[in-house]
Amino acid sequence: MEEYIYNYLIESEVRKKEANKANGLILTISRQFGSQTRKAAEILIDKLNKDEVGYKMHKRPWKLVDNTVLHNLSKELKVGITEINEFTPIEYKGLFDQIMHGLDFNRNTLDDTLYTALKTVILSYFERGNVIFLGRGAVHFAAGIPNVLKVKVRASEDFRVQQFANANQLDFRYAKERVKQKDKKRRKFNAYISEQVPVKYDLVIDREELSDQGLADCLLSFMKLKEKELTRKV
């Protein structure tokens, strides 16, 4: 477990947090499945570190967080990454599963522990500062934090299906069905994490019109504007 997560867990036991806290700058990128944002995020990380964006506020190299969250949760909860990744909240399962859950038969401990563990891990990265989140529900814990830029990247279903089909060498019709399944699972997970509270995004970007480089440049310009806005208020 990374040092700042360990420190966060220790400190949270001895102090009551009045509000979520974030250092430096934080970028949360919520994206539809198949919208292809990882490469752009990797390019953006290099640009942010090269230009030292946010360093006046908090001098720390930028970090991209995606699968890292799953690895940290896996260690903390002592369950496999696949189990976490495929988790479906009990309220979205069938009646039989809900009854069995209520009777404690075949009870999935993730139903009781995942939300708290996820919040702990994500808030620890908020305190680390200068972090880009690719999904993982981070945006749902960012409400009321001024130094977080909340971005939604979207694309048409056809675009996302074609990207998924090309990346995995799949038939378009089969890929379309898979994308619909992934979208459905992601909606359920976000509903579970958000507790039905709608997200107010600072920026919504249509992915199809931008290259990876173009998307990275767009996000870089908004992060620089965010830094100017925050430092002007200090």
Backbone as CSV, one residue per row, in Angstrom:
resi,resn,N_x,N_y,N_z,CA_x,CA_y,CA_z,C_x,C_y,C_z
1,MET,0.844,-1.188,0.000,0.000,0.000,0.000,0.881,1.241,0.000
2,GLU,0.566,2.230,-0.833,1.411,3.391,-0.961,1.422,4.194,0.338
3,GLU,2.530,4.895,0.574,2.764,5.545,1.863,1.683,6.546,2.226
4,TYR,1.240,7.366,1.259,0.249,8.393,1.602,-1.103,7.788,1.931
5,ILE,-1.416,6.603,1.347,-2.662,5.921,1.709,-2.549,5.389,3.134
6,TYR,-1.400,4.815,3.470,-1.185,4.315,4.825,-1.304,5.456,5.834
7,ASN,-0.672,6.593,5.538,-0.728,7.742,6.443,-2.154,8.245,6.606
8,TYR,-2.897,8.249,5.502,-4.284,8.703,5.561,-5.107,7.797,6.468
9,LEU,-4.914,6.497,6.354,-5.660,5.544,7.174,-5.340,5.738,8.654
10,ILE,-4.071,5.965,8.979,-3.668,6.174,10.367,-4.254,7.470,10.900
11,GLU,-4.104,8.563,10.134,-4.572,9.866,10.592,-6.085,9.910,10.748
12,SER,-6.797,9.190,9.892,-8.261,9.215,9.948,-8.787,8.566,11.217
13,GLU,-7.940,7.771,11.888,-8.345,7.137,13.132,-8.228,8.085,14.318
14,VAL,-7.403,9.118,14.193,-7.155,9.986,15.333,-7.694,11.401,15.147
15,ARG,-8.327,11.686,14.031,-8.909,13.007,13.822,-10.190,12.887,13.029
16,LYS,-11.145,13.726,13.350,-12.417,13.730,12.653,-12.341,14.715,11.509
17,LYS,-12.615,14.253,10.300,-12.545,15.122,9.128,-13.871,15.861,8.985
18,GLU,-13.813,17.182,9.015,-15.025,17.989,8.874,-15.466,18.062,7.417
19,ALA,-14.527,17.997,6.507,-14.863,18.059,5.082,-13.765,17.370,4.294
20,ASN,-14.107,16.888,3.105,-13.095,16.295,2.246,-12.046,17.335,1.889
21,LYS,-10.797,16.926,1.814,-9.688,17.840,1.597,-8.876,17.385,0.403
22,ALA,-8.405,18.344,-0.385,-7.537,18.016,-1.514,-6.414,19.033,-1.587
23,ASN,-5.212,18.562,-1.864,-4.056,19.436,-2.028,-3.732,19.599,-3.508
24,GLY,-3.073,20.696,-3.846,-2.697,20.932,-5.240,-3.914,21.015,-6.131
25,LEU,-3.872,20.302,-7.257,-4.987,20.237,-8.191,-5.397,18.788,-8.389
26,ILE,-6.675,18.590,-8.626,-7.209,17.259,-8.891,-8.060,17.333,-10.152
27,LEU,-7.888,16.369,-11.042,-8.731,16.260,-12.234,-9.435,14.914,-12.211
28,THR,-10.754,14.932,-12.230,-11.507,13.684,-12.347,-12.068,13.610,-13.763
29,ILE,-11.802,12.513,-14.438,-12.299,12.294,-15.796,-13.306,11.146,-15.759
30,SER,-14.570,11.494,-15.849,-15.620,10.483,-15.951,-15.826,10.219,-17.430
31,ARG,-15.863,8.954,-17.827,-15.968,8.687,-19.258,-16.886,7.517,-19.521
32,GLN,-17.539,7.571,-20.655,-18.359,6.454,-21.095,-17.434,5.319,-21.533
33,PHE,-17.885,4.094,-21.325,-17.067,2.950,-21.707,-16.745,2.988,-23.206
34,GLY,-15.459,2.814,-23.529,-15.032,2.802,-24.919,-14.723,4.157,-25.503
35,SER,-14.746,5.206,-24.678,-14.490,6.548,-25.212,-13.008,6.844,-25.381
36,GLN,-12.153,5.911,-24.947,-10.714,5.984,-25.237,-10.061,7.267,-24.695
37,THR,-9.855,7.316,-23.399,-9.263,8.515,-22.788,-7.899,8.257,-22.147
38,ARG,-7.516,6.994,-22.013,-6.274,6.698,-21.289,-5.041,7.325,-21.940
39,LYS,-4.893,7.167,-23.253,-3.718,7.715,-23.934,-3.641,9.224,-23.760
40,ALA,-4.778,9.886,-23.885,-4.815,11.347,-23.700,-4.408,11.708,-22.276
41,ALA,-4.855,10.928,-21.300,-4.502,11.194,-19.906,-3.009,11.012,-19.669
42,GLU,-2.412,10.017,-20.311,-0.978,9.786,-20.174,-0.181,10.941,-20.788
43,ILE,-0.648,11.427,-21.933,-0.004,12.590,-22.567,-0.128,13.803,-21.654
44,LEU,-1.310,13.967,-21.070,-1.568,15.107,-20.197,-0.667,15.092,-18.971
45,ILE,-0.455,13.924,-18.391,0.428,13.814,-17.223,1.812,14.367,-17.552
46,ASP,2.351,13.981,-18.696,3.670,14.458,-19.112,3.680,15.978,-19.270
47,LYS,2.630,16.521,-19.851,2.552,17.970,-20.070,2.436,18.724,-18.744
48,LEU,1.626,18.208,-17.834,1.445,18.867,-16.533,2.751,18.890,-15.747
49,ASN,3.496,17.791,-15.794,4.774,17.748,-15.089,5.827,18.623,-15.771
50,LYS,5.819,18.628,-17.097,6.782,19.451,-17.832,6.553,20.926,-17.568
51,ASP,5.295,21.346,-17.567,4.957,22.756,-17.349,4.807,23.108,-15.875
52,GLU,4.970,22.104,-15.002,4.853,22.276,-13.547,3.542,22.948,-13.158
53,VAL,2.481,22.506,-13.779,1.155,23.039,-13.470,0.764,22.603,-12.061
54,GLY,0.313,23.547,-11.268,-0.089,23.254,-9.903,1.039,23.238,-8.899
55,TYR,2.281,23.357,-9.347,3.423,23.271,-8.440,3.485,24.459,-7.477
56,LYS,2.925,25.614,-7.885,2.909,26.772,-6.983,2.029,26.494,-5.768
57,MET,1.020,25.688,-5.976,0.100,25.341,-4.897,0.598,24.159,-4.084
58,HIS,1.224,23.207,-4.776,1.606,21.951,-4.116,2.637,21.267,-5.018
59,LYS,3.904,21.369,-4.663,4.966,20.860,-5.520,5.081,19.348,-5.382
60,ARG,4.353,18.662,-6.256,4.390,17.204,-6.252,4.128,16.721,-7.670
61,PRO,4.903,15.754,-8.160,4.694,15.255,-9.523,3.285,14.701,-9.701
62,TRP,2.751,14.889,-10.898,1.406,14.412,-11.192,1.377,12.892,-11.292
63,LYS,0.243,12.318,-10.901,0.073,10.869,-10.916,-1.268,10.537,-11.566
64,LEU,-1.266,9.501,-12.421,-2.497,9.008,-13.040,-3.019,7.832,-12.218
65,VAL,-4.273,7.921,-11.808,-4.873,6.890,-10.956,-6.050,6.249,-11.673
66,ASP,-5.954,4.949,-11.895,-7.051,4.189,-12.486,-7.057,2.806,-11.850
67,ASN,-6.318,1.875,-12.424,-6.252,0.524,-11.864,-5.590,0.486,-10.498
68,THR,-4.820,1.559,-10.181,-4.190,1.645,-8.870,-5.232,1.555,-7.762
69,VAL,-6.400,2.151,-7.993,-7.478,2.111,-7.010,-7.894,0.670,-6.744
70,LEU,-8.026,-0.120,-7.820,-8.418,-1.513,-7.666,-7.391,-2.301,-6.861
71,HIS,-6.107,-2.065,-7.129,-5.049,-2.778,-6.410,-5.071,-2.420,-4.922
72,ASN,-5.283,-1.132,-4.622,-5.342,-0.718,-3.223,-6.554,-1.309,-2.515
73,LEU,-7.699,-1.328,-3.198,-8.905,-1.916,-2.621,-8.725,-3.415,-2.402
74,SER,-8.079,-4.067,-3.370,-7.852,-5.499,-3.263,-7.033,-5.832,-2.017
75,LYS,-6.006,-5.035,-1.750,-5.168,-5.254,-0.576,-5.939,-4.959,0.701
76,GLU,-6.680,-3.849,0.695,-7.382,-3.430,1.912,-8.514,-4.391,2.270
77,LEU,-9.253,-4.862,1.254,-10.415,-5.706,1.505,-10.093,-7.196,1.443
78,LYS,-8.863,-7.494,0.994,-8.420,-8.905,0.893,-9.339,-9.733,-0.021
79,VAL,-9.662,-9.142,-1.167,-10.433,-9.847,-2.193,-9.747,-9.632,-3.533
80,GLY,-10.086,-10.454,-4.503,-9.468,-10.349,-5.813,-9.936,-9.122,-6.587
81,ILE,-9.080,-8.626,-7.476,-9.414,-7.465,-8.290,-10.607,-7.752,-9.197
82,THR,-10.670,-8.966,-9.738,-11.789,-9.333,-10.610,-13.113,-9.242,-9.860
83,GLU,-13.129,-9.680,-8.615,-14.352,-9.615,-7.810,-14.801,-8.176,-7.606
84,ILE,-13.856,-7.280,-7.372,-14.188,-5.862,-7.203,-14.685,-5.274,-8.518
85,ASN,-13.979,-5.588,-9.597,-14.298,-5.031,-10.909,-15.661,-5.491,-11.396
86,GLU,-16.077,-6.709,-11.008,-17.347,-7.265,-11.454,-18.462,-7.094,-10.425
87,PHE,-18.193,-6.321,-9.387,-19.152,-6.155,-8.301,-20.459,-5.512,-8.778
88,THR,-21.573,-6.112,-8.354,-22.902,-5.547,-8.601,-23.564,-5.324,-7.246
89,PRO,-23.942,-4.085,-6.906,-24.575,-3.812,-5.611,-25.810,-4.671,-5.401
90,ILE,-26.067,-5.044,-4.160,-27.157,-5.951,-3.855,-28.509,-5.410,-4.312
91,GLU,-28.698,-4.086,-4.264,-29.988,-3.527,-4.650,-30.288,-3.683,-6.133
92,TYR,-29.281,-4.036,-6.928,-29.480,-4.237,-8.359,-29.489,-5.713,-8.743
93,LYS,-29.440,-6.585,-7.740,-29.512,-8.010,-8.017,-30.961,-8.484,-7.950
94,GLY,-31.184,-9.735,-8.313,-32.520,-10.297,-8.319,-33.086,-10.474,-6.920
95,LEU,-34.406,-10.732,-6.856,-35.090,-10.872,-5.580,-34.495,-11.999,-4.745
96,PHE,-34.161,-13.138,-5.375,-33.605,-14.277,-4.646,-32.294,-13.892,-3.966
97,ASP,-31.419,-13.213,-4.724,-30.133,-12.790,-4.162,-30.332,-11.827,-2.996
98,GLN,-31.311,-10.925,-3.114,-31.563,-9.962,-2.047,-32.067,-10.667,-0.785
99,ILE,-32.925,-11.673,-0.954,-33.423,-12.432,0.190,-32.281,-13.184,0.868
100,MET,-31.441,-13.849,0.068,-30.306,-14.590,0.612,-29.338,-13.663,1.333
101,HIS,-29.159,-12.465,0.767,-28.282,-11.470,1.387,-28.844,-11.069,2.750
102,GLY,-30.150,-10.839,2.812,-30.780,-10.453,4.064,-30.699,-11.539,5.123
103,LEU,-30.655,-12.797,4.700,-30.559,-13.923,5.624,-29.115,-14.306,5.938
104,ASP,-28.181,-13.556,5.366,-26.748,-13.797,5.575,-26.244,-15.077,4.921
105,PHE,-26.979,-15.608,3.941,-26.510,-16.770,3.190,-25.751,-16.277,1.955
106,ASN,-24.536,-16.779,1.757,-23.710,-16.370,0.615,-23.585,-14.847,0.540
107,ARG,-23.483,-14.223,1.691,-23.412,-12.756,1.748,-22.080,-12.270,1.179
108,ASN,-22.149,-11.312,0.284,-20.949,-10.711,-0.291,-20.532,-9.545,0.594
109,THR,-19.374,-9.677,1.238,-18.946,-8.630,2.164,-18.699,-7.297,1.466
110,LEU,-18.520,-7.307,0.150,-18.324,-6.054,-0.574,-19.542,-5.151,-0.465
111,ASP,-20.732,-5.743,-0.323,-21.937,-4.932,-0.177,-21.856,-4.033,1.048
112,ASP,-21.127,-4.469,2.065,-21.043,-3.718,3.309,-19.779,-2.870,3.430
113,THR,-18.765,-3.185,2.656,-17.463,-2.557,2.891,-16.896,-1.765,1.715
114,LEU,-17.376,-2.020,0.500,-16.739,-1.428,-0.670,-16.825,0.092,-0.679
115,TYR,-17.987,0.647,-0.369,-18.158,2.104,-0.426,-17.166,2.805,0.502
116,THR,-17.104,2.351,1.757,-16.216,2.989,2.726,-14.758,2.845,2.320
117,ALA,-14.391,1.665,1.841,-13.007,1.436,1.429,-12.640,2.286,0.224
118,LEU,-13.554,2.365,-0.744,-13.307,3.176,-1.932,-13.149,4.647,-1.561
119,LYS,-14.016,5.122,-0.688,-13.933,6.524,-0.247,-12.600,6.792,0.437
120,THR,-12.163,5.881,1.295,-10.894,6.047,2.001,-9.723,6.141,1.033
121,VAL,-9.689,5.243,0.048,-8.599,5.236,-0.926,-8.607,6.511,-1.769
122,ILE,-9.778,6.901,-2.270,-9.861,8.075,-3.139,-9.513,9.352,-2.376
123,LEU,-10.012,9.501,-1.159,-9.699,10.702,-0.381,-8.219,10.765,-0.025
124,SER,-7.573,9.617,0.100,-6.130,9.628,0.359,-5.370,10.197,-0.834
125,TYR,-5.847,9.890,-2.045,-5.230,10.472,-3.239,-5.556,11.954,-3.354
126,PHE,-6.742,12.356,-2.918,-7.064,13.787,-2.877,-6.047,14.522,-2.008
127,GLU,-5.732,13.941,-0.861,-4.775,14.579,0.042,-3.353,14.536,-0.509
128,ARG,-3.051,13.523,-1.312,-1.739,13.486,-1.968,-1.578,14.697,-2.865
129,GLY,-2.610,14.975,-3.665,-2.597,16.131,-4.550,-1.953,15.885,-5.893
130,ASN,-2.297,16.736,-6.875,-1.793,16.644,-8.249,-2.027,15.244,-8.823
131,VAL,-3.300,14.890,-8.910,-3.703,13.564,-9.338,-4.780,13.664,-10.408
132,ILE,-4.689,12.777,-11.413,-5.751,12.622,-12.402,-6.422,11.273,-12.151
133,PHE,-7.727,11.297,-11.982,-8.499,10.072,-11.830,-9.178,9.733,-13.146
134,LEU,-9.028,8.492,-13.581,-9.809,7.985,-14.703,-10.947,7.154,-14.116
135,GLY,-12.103,7.753,-14.002,-13.261,7.048,-13.475,-13.083,6.620,-12.038
136,ARG,-13.493,5.372,-11.726,-13.412,4.762,-10.400,-14.270,5.484,-9.376
137,GLY,-15.212,6.315,-9.819,-16.149,6.958,-8.911,-15.599,8.145,-8.156
138,ALA,-14.391,8.604,-8.502,-13.756,9.695,-7.751,-14.595,10.969,-7.758
139,VAL,-15.261,11.245,-8.872,-16.021,12.490,-8.989,-17.110,12.578,-7.916
140,HIS,-17.607,11.450,-7.453,-18.702,11.458,-6.474,-18.245,11.867,-5.083
141,PHE,-16.934,11.938,-4.873,-16.410,12.362,-3.578,-15.798,13.768,-3.659
142,ALA,-16.002,14.445,-4.785,-15.345,15.736,-5.028,-16.249,16.938,-4.765
143,ALA,-17.485,16.702,-4.380,-18.424,17.799,-4.162,-17.911,18.748,-3.078
144,GLY,-17.941,20.042,-3.379,-17.546,21.046,-2.402,-16.063,21.288,-2.285
145,ILE,-15.250,20.589,-3.067,-13.797,20.794,-3.027,-13.415,21.737,-4.171
146,PRO,-12.927,22.943,-3.875,-12.694,23.955,-4.918,-11.582,23.641,-5.902
147,ASN,-10.583,22.843,-5.501,-9.443,22.606,-6.394,-9.573,21.325,-7.210
148,VAL,-10.797,20.874,-7.429,-11.062,19.716,-8.282,-11.771,20.180,-9.554
149,LEU,-11.236,19.766,-10.705,-11.890,20.012,-11.987,-12.581,18.729,-12.406
150,LYS,-13.898,18.779,-12.553,-14.695,17.585,-12.856,-15.074,17.586,-14.338
151,VAL,-14.546,16.619,-15.070,-14.728,16.551,-16.522,-15.468,15.276,-16.911
152,LYS,-16.377,15.412,-17.860,-17.066,14.238,-18.430,-16.671,14.138,-19.898
153,VAL,-16.174,12.969,-20.308,-15.821,12.721,-21.709,-16.852,11.750,-22.277
154,ARG,-17.493,12.162,-23.346,-18.543,11.329,-23.928,-18.290,11.101,-25.415
155,ALA,-18.982,10.108,-25.969,-18.895,9.793,-27.391,-20.137,8.999,-27.767
156,SER,-20.459,8.969,-29.040,-21.637,8.239,-29.491,-21.428,6.741,-29.282
157,GLU,-22.522,6.005,-29.243,-22.428,4.561,-29.065,-21.679,3.905,-30.220
158,ASP,-21.949,4.332,-31.446,-21.279,3.744,-32.604,-19.768,3.928,-32.527
159,PHE,-19.341,5.114,-32.125,-17.908,5.378,-31.986,-17.291,4.461,-30.942
160,ARG,-17.948,4.348,-29.803,-17.412,3.540,-28.705,-17.396,2.054,-29.062
161,VAL,-18.434,1.614,-29.751,-18.481,0.211,-30.173,-17.372,-0.085,-31.171
162,GLN,-17.173,0.827,-32.132,-16.136,0.618,-33.141,-14.749,0.593,-32.505
163,GLN,-14.514,1.486,-31.537,-13.233,1.508,-30.835,-13.005,0.208,-30.075
164,PHE,-14.052,-0.270,-29.405,-13.955,-1.504,-28.637,-13.747,-2.706,-29.560
165,ALA,-14.465,-2.722,-30.683,-14.340,-3.816,-31.652,-12.930,-3.856,-32.239
166,ASN,-12.397,-2.700,-32.614,-11.054,-2.634,-33.196,-9.983,-3.063,-32.199
167,ALA,-10.126,-2.601,-30.954,-9.110,-2.894,-29.941,-9.073,-4.373,-29.571
168,ASN,-10.232,-5.047,-29.697,-10.318,-6.440,-29.267,-10.569,-7.416,-30.422
169,GLN,-10.514,-6.885,-31.663,-10.722,-7.705,-32.859,-12.043,-8.486,-32.777
170,LEU,-13.115,-7.744,-32.533,-14.434,-8.345,-32.374,-15.366,-7.957,-33.511
171,ASP,-16.354,-8.789,-33.758,-17.427,-8.449,-34.675,-18.201,-7.261,-34.110
172,PHE,-18.631,-6.344,-34.986,-19.278,-5.111,-34.532,-20.528,-5.417,-33.711
173,ARG,-21.347,-6.381,-34.155,-22.587,-6.681,-33.440,-22.325,-7.252,-32.058
174,TYR,-21.314,-8.120,-31.957,-20.962,-8.671,-30.653,-20.382,-7.578,-29.755
175,ALA,-19.540,-6.722,-30.340,-18.950,-5.624,-29.583,-20.028,-4.678,-29.067
176,LYS,-21.061,-4.453,-29.860,-22.148,-3.565,-29.456,-22.866,-4.114,-28.232
177,GLU,-23.085,-5.412,-28.215,-23.749,-6.032,-27.069,-22.889,-5.928,-25.817
178,ARG,-21.578,-6.121,-25.975,-20.656,-6.015,-24.843,-20.627,-4.603,-24.285
179,VAL,-20.602,-3.624,-25.182,-20.586,-2.223,-24.748,-21.856,-1.888,-23.979
180,LYS,-23.002,-2.375,-24.438,-24.259,-2.130,-23.733,-24.232,-2.750,-22.337
181,GLN,-23.659,-3.956,-22.226,-23.546,-4.608,-20.928,-22.639,-3.820,-19.991
182,LYS,-21.513,-3.341,-20.539,-20.574,-2.554,-19.741,-21.213,-1.241,-19.294
183,ASP,-21.949,-0.597,-20.195,-22.635,0.659,-19.855,-23.620,0.438,-18.711
184,LYS,-24.373,-0.648,-18.793,-25.371,-0.960,-17.768,-24.720,-1.188,-16.415
185,LYS,-23.639,-1.966,-16.389,-22.927,-2.240,-15.139,-22.329,-0.957,-14.566
186,ARG,-21.786,-0.110,-15.433,-21.182,1.143,-14.966,-22.243,2.079,-14.383
187,ARG,-23.427,2.121,-15.008,-24.503,2.959,-14.482,-24.930,2.498,-13.091
188,LYS,-25.003,1.194,-12.900,-25.378,0.654,-11.594,-24.332,0.991,-10.536
189,PHE,-23.060,0.852,-10.907,-21.997,1.144,-9.955,-21.993,2.622,-9.578
190,ASN,-22.160,3.496,-10.569,-22.183,4.928,-10.291,-23.383,5.322,-9.445
191,ALA,-24.523,4.663,-9.676,-25.706,4.936,-8.852,-25.445,4.527,-7.407
192,TYR,-24.735,3.416,-7.236,-24.394,2.920,-5.897,-23.430,3.879,-5.193
193,ILE,-22.394,4.324,-5.909,-21.398,5.208,-5.311,-21.971,6.598,-5.044
194,SER,-22.772,7.108,-5.975,-23.294,8.478,-5.869,-24.444,8.593,-4.894
195,GLU,-25.045,7.444,-4.522,-26.242,7.439,-3.687,-27.326,8.311,-4.317
196,GLN,-27.388,8.247,-5.655,-28.401,8.918,-6.478,-28.265,10.444,-6.511
197,VAL,-27.136,10.965,-6.017,-26.909,12.417,-6.066,-26.306,12.776,-7.423
198,PRO,-26.942,13.642,-8.216,-26.420,13.964,-9.554,-25.116,14.748,-9.482
199,VAL,-24.265,14.536,-10.470,-22.975,15.217,-10.534,-23.086,16.480,-11.391
200,LYS,-22.503,17.560,-10.922,-22.412,18.797,-11.701,-20.988,18.894,-12.257
201,TYR,-20.851,18.620,-13.560,-19.535,18.649,-14.186,-19.139,20.077,-14.546
202,ASP,-17.829,20.346,-14.467,-17.315,21.655,-14.864,-17.163,21.743,-16.377
203,LEU,-16.979,20.588,-17.012,-16.703,20.557,-18.449,-17.146,19.224,-19.026
204,VAL,-17.851,19.278,-20.165,-18.257,18.071,-20.891,-17.642,18.145,-22.285
205,ILE,-16.913,17.078,-22.670,-16.179,17.084,-23.934,-16.657,15.937,-24.827
206,ASP,-16.916,16.246,-26.100,-17.235,15.219,-27.085,-15.921,14.648,-27.627
207,ARG,-15.688,13.381,-27.362,-14.407,12.742,-27.673,-14.158,12.565,-29.168
208,GLU,-15.192,12.342,-29.949,-15.026,11.957,-31.345,-14.317,13.007,-32.192
209,GLU,-14.443,14.249,-31.806,-13.878,15.329,-32.612,-12.430,15.644,-32.262
210,LEU,-11.871,14.934,-31.294,-10.527,15.252,-30.823,-9.599,14.044,-30.903
211,SER,-8.363,14.288,-31.312,-7.327,13.253,-31.235,-6.882,13.135,-29.783
212,ASP,-6.061,12.143,-29.496,-5.516,12.019,-28.137,-4.754,13.284,-27.755
213,GLN,-3.955,13.776,-28.683,-3.181,14.987,-28.442,-4.102,16.181,-28.236
214,GLY,-5.143,16.272,-29.062,-6.096,17.375,-28.956,-6.842,17.363,-27.634
215,LEU,-7.247,16.173,-27.190,-7.937,16.058,-25.910,-7.010,16.439,-24.760
216,ALA,-5.759,15.987,-24.835,-4.788,16.330,-23.794,-4.546,17.834,-23.744
217,ASP,-4.412,18.476,-24.907,-4.182,19.924,-24.963,-5.379,20.689,-24.405
218,CYS,-6.573,20.209,-24.715,-7.792,20.848,-24.213,-7.834,20.790,-22.685
219,LEU,-7.576,19.626,-22.139,-7.590,19.465,-20.685,-6.475,20.258,-20.018
220,LEU,-5.309,20.327,-20.680,-4.183,21.094,-20.138,-4.559,22.569,-19.999
221,SER,-5.208,23.116,-21.011,-5.581,24.535,-20.972,-6.558,24.811,-19.839
222,PHE,-7.480,23.898,-19.592,-8.444,24.102,-18.515,-7.794,23.921,-17.141
223,MET,-6.816,23.035,-17.032,-6.113,22.883,-15.770,-5.288,24.129,-15.442
224,LYS,-4.719,24.740,-16.460,-3.968,25.981,-16.241,-4.904,27.105,-15.821
225,LEU,-6.074,27.154,-16.425,-7.071,28.157,-16.032,-7.524,27.929,-14.592
226,LYS,-7.692,26.671,-14.225,-8.094,26.338,-12.860,-7.036,26.789,-11.866
227,GLU,-5.771,26.586,-12.215,-4.677,27.011,-11.334,-4.681,28.524,-11.165
228,LYS,-4.870,29.254,-12.255,-4.903,30.716,-12.178,-6.055,31.200,-11.306
229,GLU,-7.197,30.554,-11.466,-8.373,30.920,-10.682,-8.124,30.719,-9.188
230,LEU,-7.504,29.605,-8.830,-7.273,29.320,-7.410,-6.168,30.168,-6.807
231,THR,-5.099,30.378,-7.550,-3.994,31.173,-7.008,-4.360,32.650,-6.910
232,ARG,-5.283,33.095,-7.769,-5.734,34.489,-7.722,-6.509,34.755,-6.447
233,LYS,-7.167,33.721,-5.917,-7.985,33.884,-4.712,-7.167,33.802,-3.445
234,VAL,-5.949,33.243,-3.567,-5.116,33.062,-2.370,-4.583,34.405,-1.887
